[in-house]
Amino acid sequence: MTTQPVALVTGAARGQGAAIVARLHTDGFRVAACDLLLDELHDSTAGYGDDVLALELDVTSEAQWHAAVAATVERFGSLRTLVNNAGVLHRAGIADETAAGFEGSWRVNCLGPFLGIQAALEHLKAAEGASVVNTCSTSAIRPFPNHSAYGSSKWALRGLTQAVAAELAPTGIRVNAVFPGPIATPMLDERTQTRLAQTSTAGRLGSPVEVADAVAFLVSANASFITGSELVVDGGQMLQIG
């Protein structure tokens, strides 16, 4: 009898996170779907039955991370996959940025994944085929104006992914990152989505499902020889000059 794999996904209430939960569930995972947006989370997970567990999680809280991992393992018996998808997009010019705004971006976008990896680590070590996927951003490849907090936090997450991948490779835990470009999610307001679609190399925005497909590949056995890798899902955004 094959035991169903178990994943914990953050930022799971909507957008990319909800799409990742749906794709992993389709692939046979039991999923702990975690978010602070409890009403939206319960709405998005209502149709899954007992295979998806909705959990409140502030990714900047070490205590809540340990509680979420414990609840996941208590419910499903193990934890094989961690998807650090939660993130915040905060824009401000460098002259107008505040210490609180800057630190807030770093706490969610980089500290959160760090705390998650720490909280899940012992369970990941015990699981065959364990993997971590961090949702990074094309802002960690190319600088964008008015993104000093967001961009630098995603650059830090990129570095964290690489460092942890190197450290955990001997344990068999794979650590990779996806780098979404312009994706049609609630993170981008309608005006921004329109502007990005008009300038997109692909002629459109990406869909959350396309990011979820990339994550599903990286956590699957088909990616068993891949760690420390960076999968860009941007419709060619990084091919543009200027």
Contacts in CASP RR format, 6 or more apart in sequence:
PFRMAT RR
TARGET T0000
AUTHOR 0000-0000-0000
METHOD contacts of the structure
MODEL  1
MTTQPVALVTGAARGQGAAIVARLHTDGFRVAACDLLLDELHDSTAGYGD
DVLALELDVTSEAQWHAAVAATVERFGSLRTLVNNAGVLHRAGIADETAA
GFEGSWRVNCLGPFLGIQAALEHLKAAEGASVVNTCSTSAIRPFPNHSAY
GSSKWALRGLTQAVAAELAPTGIRVNAVFPGPIATPMLDERTQTRLAQTS
TAGRLGSPVEVADAVAFLVSANASFITGSELVVDGGQMLQIG
3 78 0 8 1.000
4 28 0 8 1.000
4 29 0 8 1.000
4 30 0 8 1.000
4 51 0 8 1.000
4 76 0 8 1.000
5 28 0 8 1.000
5 29 0 8 1.000
5 30 0 8 1.000
5 80 0 8 1.000
5 81 0 8 1.000
5 127 0 8 1.000
6 29 0 8 1.000
6 30 0 8 1.000
6 31 0 8 1.000
6 32 0 8 1.000
6 72 0 8 1.000
6 76 0 8 1.000
6 77 0 8 1.000
6 78 0 8 1.000
6 79 0 8 1.000
6 80 0 8 1.000
6 81 0 8 1.000
7 24 0 8 1.000
7 29 0 8 1.000
7 30 0 8 1.000
7 31 0 8 1.000
7 32 0 8 1.000
7 79 0 8 1.000
7 80 0 8 1.000
7 81 0 8 1.000
7 82 0 8 1.000
7 83 0 8 1.000
7 219 0 8 1.000
8 31 0 8 1.000
8 32 0 8 1.000
8 34 0 8 1.000
8 68 0 8 1.000
8 69 0 8 1.000
8 72 0 8 1.000
8 79 0 8 1.000
8 81 0 8 1.000
8 82 0 8 1.000
8 83 0 8 1.000
8 120 0 8 1.000
9 17 0 8 1.000
9 20 0 8 1.000
9 21 0 8 1.000
9 24 0 8 1.000
9 31 0 8 1.000
9 32 0 8 1.000
9 33 0 8 1.000
9 34 0 8 1.000
9 83 0 8 1.000
9 85 0 8 1.000
10 17 0 8 1.000
10 34 0 8 1.000
10 35 0 8 1.000
10 57 0 8 1.000
10 59 0 8 1.000
10 83 0 8 1.000
10 84 0 8 1.000
10 85 0 8 1.000
10 86 0 8 1.000
11 17 0 8 1.000
11 34 0 8 1.000
11 35 0 8 1.000
11 59 0 8 1.000
11 85 0 8 1.000
11 86 0 8 1.000
11 87 0 8 1.000
12 18 0 8 1.000
12 20 0 8 1.000
12 21 0 8 1.000
12 31 0 8 1.000
12 33 0 8 1.000
12 34 0 8 1.000
12 35 0 8 1.000
12 41 0 8 1.000
12 44 0 8 1.000
12 45 0 8 1.000
12 85 0 8 1.000
13 33 0 8 1.000
13 35 0 8 1.000
13 36 0 8 1.000
13 37 0 8 1.000
13 38 0 8 1.000
13 40 0 8 1.000
13 41 0 8 1.000
13 44 0 8 1.000
14 37 0 8 1.000
14 40 0 8 1.000
14 44 0 8 1.000
14 185 0 8 1.000
14 186 0 8 1.000
15 185 0 8 1.000
15 186 0 8 1.000
15 187 0 8 1.000
15 208 0 8 1.000
16 85 0 8 1.000
16 135 0 8 1.000
16 180 0 8 1.000
16 183 0 8 1.000
16 185 0 8 1.000
16 208 0 8 1.000
16 211 0 8 1.000
16 212 0 8 1.000
17 33 0 8 1.000
17 83 0 8 1.000
17 85 0 8 1.000
17 208 0 8 1.000
17 212 0 8 1.000
18 33 0 8 1.000
18 44 0 8 1.000
18 208 0 8 1.000
19 207 0 8 1.000
19 208 0 8 1.000
19 209 0 8 1.000
19 211 0 8 1.000
19 212 0 8 1.000
20 83 0 8 1.000
20 85 0 8 1.000
20 208 0 8 1.000
20 211 0 8 1.000
20 212 0 8 1.000
20 215 0 8 1.000
20 216 0 8 1.000
21 31 0 8 1.000
21 33 0 8 1.000
21 44 0 8 1.000
21 45 0 8 1.000
21 48 0 8 1.000
21 52 0 8 1.000
22 212 0 8 1.000
23 209 0 8 1.000
23 212 0 8 1.000
23 213 0 8 1.000
23 215 0 8 1.000
23 216 0 8 1.000
24 31 0 8 1.000
24 81 0 8 1.000
24 83 0 8 1.000
24 212 0 8 1.000
24 215 0 8 1.000
24 216 0 8 1.000
24 219 0 8 1.000
25 31 0 8 1.000
25 48 0 8 1.000
25 51 0 8 1.000
25 52 0 8 1.000
27 216 0 8 1.000
27 220 0 8 1.000
28 51 0 8 1.000
29 51 0 8 1.000
29 81 0 8 1.000
30 51 0 8 1.000
30 52 0 8 1.000
30 53 0 8 1.000
30 76 0 8 1.000
31 48 0 8 1.000
31 51 0 8 1.000
31 52 0 8 1.000
31 53 0 8 1.000
32 52 0 8 1.000
32 53 0 8 1.000
32 55 0 8 1.000
32 68 0 8 1.000
32 71 0 8 1.000
32 72 0 8 1.000
32 75 0 8 1.000
32 76 0 8 1.000
32 79 0 8 1.000
33 41 0 8 1.000
33 44 0 8 1.000
33 45 0 8 1.000
33 52 0 8 1.000
33 53 0 8 1.000
33 54 0 8 1.000
33 55 0 8 1.000
34 41 0 8 1.000
34 54 0 8 1.000
34 55 0 8 1.000
34 56 0 8 1.000
34 57 0 8 1.000
34 59 0 8 1.000
34 68 0 8 1.000
34 86 0 8 1.000
35 41 0 8 1.000
35 56 0 8 1.000
35 57 0 8 1.000
35 86 0 8 1.000
36 56 0 8 1.000
36 57 0 8 1.000
36 58 0 8 1.000
38 54 0 8 1.000
38 56 0 8 1.000
41 54 0 8 1.000
41 56 0 8 1.000
42 54 0 8 1.000
45 52 0 8 1.000
45 54 0 8 1.000
53 71 0 8 1.000
53 72 0 8 1.000
53 75 0 8 1.000
53 76 0 8 1.000
55 68 0 8 1.000
55 71 0 8 1.000
55 72 0 8 1.000
56 64 0 8 1.000
57 64 0 8 1.000
57 65 0 8 1.000
57 68 0 8 1.000
57 86 0 8 1.000
58 64 0 8 1.000
59 65 0 8 1.000
59 84 0 8 1.000
59 86 0 8 1.000
59 87 0 8 1.000
59 108 0 8 1.000
59 111 0 8 1.000
59 112 0 8 1.000
59 113 0 8 1.000
59 115 0 8 1.000
59 116 0 8 1.000
60 104 0 8 1.000
60 107 0 8 1.000
60 108 0 8 1.000
60 111 0 8 1.000
60 112 0 8 1.000
60 115 0 8 1.000
61 115 0 8 1.000
62 115 0 8 1.000
62 118 0 8 1.000
62 119 0 8 1.000
65 112 0 8 1.000
65 115 0 8 1.000
65 116 0 8 1.000
65 118 0 8 1.000
65 119 0 8 1.000
66 119 0 8 1.000
68 119 0 8 1.000
69 79 0 8 1.000
69 116 0 8 1.000
69 119 0 8 1.000
69 120 0 8 1.000
69 123 0 8 1.000
72 79 0 8 1.000
73 79 0 8 1.000
73 123 0 8 1.000
78 123 0 8 1.000
78 126 0 8 1.000
78 127 0 8 1.000
79 120 0 8 1.000
79 123 0 8 1.000
79 124 0 8 1.000
79 127 0 8 1.000
80 124 0 8 1.000
80 127 0 8 1.000
80 128 0 8 1.000
80 129 0 8 1.000
80 130 0 8 1.000
80 131 0 8 1.000
81 130 0 8 1.000
81 131 0 8 1.000
81 132 0 8 1.000
81 133 0 8 1.000
81 219 0 8 1.000
82 116 0 8 1.000
82 117 0 8 1.000
82 120 0 8 1.000
82 124 0 8 1.000
82 131 0 8 1.000
82 132 0 8 1.000
82 133 0 8 1.000
83 132 0 8 1.000
83 133 0 8 1.000
83 135 0 8 1.000
83 215 0 8 1.000
83 219 0 8 1.000
84 112 0 8 1.000
84 113 0 8 1.000
84 116 0 8 1.000
84 117 0 8 1.000
84 132 0 8 1.000
84 133 0 8 1.000
84 134 0 8 1.000
84 135 0 8 1.000
85 135 0 8 1.000
85 215 0 8 1.000
86 108 0 8 1.000
86 112 0 8 1.000
87 108 0 8 1.000
87 109 0 8 1.000
87 135 0 8 1.000
87 187 0 8 1.000
88 104 0 8 1.000
88 105 0 8 1.000
88 108 0 8 1.000
88 109 0 8 1.000
88 150 0 8 1.000
89 150 0 8 1.000
89 187 0 8 1.000
89 188 0 8 1.000
90 101 0 8 1.000
90 104 0 8 1.000
90 105 0 8 1.000
90 149 0 8 1.000
90 150 0 8 1.000
91 146 0 8 1.000
91 147 0 8 1.000
91 150 0 8 1.000
92 98 0 8 1.000
92 101 0 8 1.000
92 146 0 8 1.000
92 148 0 8 1.000
92 149 0 8 1.000
93 145 0 8 1.000
93 146 0 8 1.000
93 148 0 8 1.000
94 148 0 8 1.000
97 148 0 8 1.000
97 149 0 8 1.000
101 149 0 8 1.000
102 148 0 8 1.000
102 149 0 8 1.000
104 149 0 8 1.000
105 149 0 8 1.000
105 150 0 8 1.000
105 151 0 8 1.000
105 152 0 8 1.000
105 153 0 8 1.000
106 149 0 8 1.000
106 152 0 8 1.000
106 153 0 8 1.000
106 156 0 8 1.000
108 153 0 8 1.000
109 150 0 8 1.000
109 153 0 8 1.000
109 154 0 8 1.000
109 156 0 8 1.000
109 157 0 8 1.000
110 153 0 8 1.000
110 154 0 8 1.000
110 156 0 8 1.000
110 157 0 8 1.000
110 160 0 8 1.000
113 134 0 8 1.000
113 157 0 8 1.000
113 160 0 8 1.000
114 160 0 8 1.000
117 132 0 8 1.000
117 164 0 8 1.000
117 175 0 8 1.000
120 132 0 8 1.000
124 130 0 8 1.000
124 132 0 8 1.000
124 173 0 8 1.000
125 171 0 8 1.000
125 173 0 8 1.000
129 172 0 8 1.000
129 173 0 8 1.000
129 174 0 8 1.000
129 221 0 8 1.000
129 224 0 8 1.000
130 172 0 8 1.000
130 173 0 8 1.000
130 174 0 8 1.000
131 173 0 8 1.000
131 174 0 8 1.000
131 175 0 8 1.000
131 176 0 8 1.000
131 218 0 8 1.000
131 219 0 8 1.000
131 223 0 8 1.000
132 164 0 8 1.000
132 173 0 8 1.000
132 174 0 8 1.000
132 175 0 8 1.000
132 176 0 8 1.000
133 175 0 8 1.000
133 176 0 8 1.000
133 177 0 8 1.000
133 178 0 8 1.000
133 215 0 8 1.000
133 218 0 8 1.000
133 219 0 8 1.000
134 157 0 8 1.000
134 160 0 8 1.000
134 161 0 8 1.000
134 175 0 8 1.000
134 176 0 8 1.000
134 177 0 8 1.000
134 178 0 8 1.000
135 177 0 8 1.000
135 178 0 8 1.000
135 180 0 8 1.000
135 211 0 8 1.000
135 215 0 8 1.000
136 154 0 8 1.000
136 157 0 8 1.000
136 158 0 8 1.000
136 161 0 8 1.000
136 177 0 8 1.000
136 178 0 8 1.000
136 179 0 8 1.000
136 180 0 8 1.000
136 230 0 8 1.000
137 150 0 8 1.000
137 151 0 8 1.000
137 154 0 8 1.000
137 179 0 8 1.000
137 180 0 8 1.000
137 181 0 8 1.000
138 179 0 8 1.000
138 180 0 8 1.000
138 181 0 8 1.000
138 232 0 8 1.000
138 234 0 8 1.000
138 237 0 8 1.000
138 238 0 8 1.000
139 147 0 8 1.000
139 150 0 8 1.000
139 151 0 8 1.000
139 154 0 8 1.000
139 155 0 8 1.000
140 151 0 8 1.000
140 154 0 8 1.000
140 155 0 8 1.000
140 157 0 8 1.000
140 158 0 8 1.000
140 179 0 8 1.000
141 179 0 8 1.000
141 232 0 8 1.000
141 238 0 8 1.000
142 238 0 8 1.000
143 151 0 8 1.000
144 151 0 8 1.000
157 177 0 8 1.000
158 177 0 8 1.000
158 230 0 8 1.000
161 175 0 8 1.000
161 176 0 8 1.000
161 177 0 8 1.000
161 228 0 8 1.000
161 230 0 8 1.000
162 228 0 8 1.000
164 175 0 8 1.000
165 174 0 8 1.000
165 175 0 8 1.000
165 176 0 8 1.000
165 227 0 8 1.000
165 228 0 8 1.000
166 228 0 8 1.000
168 174 0 8 1.000
168 175 0 8 1.000
169 227 0 8 1.000
174 218 0 8 1.000
174 223 0 8 1.000
174 224 0 8 1.000
174 226 0 8 1.000
174 227 0 8 1.000
174 228 0 8 1.000
175 227 0 8 1.000
175 228 0 8 1.000
176 218 0 8 1.000
176 223 0 8 1.000
176 226 0 8 1.000
176 227 0 8 1.000
176 228 0 8 1.000
176 229 0 8 1.000
176 230 0 8 1.000
176 231 0 8 1.000
177 228 0 8 1.000
177 229 0 8 1.000
177 230 0 8 1.000
177 231 0 8 1.000
178 211 0 8 1.000
178 214 0 8 1.000
178 215 0 8 1.000
178 218 0 8 1.000
178 230 0 8 1.000
178 231 0 8 1.000
178 232 0 8 1.000
178 233 0 8 1.000
179 230 0 8 1.000
179 231 0 8 1.000
179 232 0 8 1.000
179 233 0 8 1.000
179 234 0 8 1.000
180 211 0 8 1.000
180 233 0 8 1.000
180 234 0 8 1.000
181 206 0 8 1.000
181 232 0 8 1.000
181 233 0 8 1.000
181 234 0 8 1.000
181 235 0 8 1.000
181 237 0 8 1.000
182 188 0 8 1.000
182 193 0 8 1.000
182 196 0 8 1.000
182 197 0 8 1.000
182 200 0 8 1.000
182 205 0 8 1.000
182 206 0 8 1.000
182 234 0 8 1.000
182 235 0 8 1.000
182 237 0 8 1.000
183 205 0 8 1.000
183 206 0 8 1.000
183 207 0 8 1.000
183 208 0 8 1.000
183 210 0 8 1.000
183 211 0 8 1.000
183 233 0 8 1.000
184 193 0 8 1.000
184 205 0 8 1.000
184 206 0 8 1.000
184 207 0 8 1.000
184 208 0 8 1.000
185 208 0 8 1.000
188 196 0 8 1.000
193 205 0 8 1.000
196 205 0 8 1.000
197 203 0 8 1.000
197 204 0 8 1.000
197 205 0 8 1.000
199 240 0 8 1.000
200 235 0 8 1.000
200 236 0 8 1.000
200 237 0 8 1.000
201 235 0 8 1.000
201 236 0 8 1.000
201 237 0 8 1.000
201 239 0 8 1.000
201 240 0 8 1.000
202 235 0 8 1.000
202 236 0 8 1.000
206 233 0 8 1.000
206 235 0 8 1.000
210 233 0 8 1.000
211 233 0 8 1.000
214 231 0 8 1.000
214 233 0 8 1.000
217 223 0 8 1.000
217 231 0 8 1.000
218 226 0 8 1.000
218 229 0 8 1.000
218 231 0 8 1.000
232 238 0 8 1.000
END
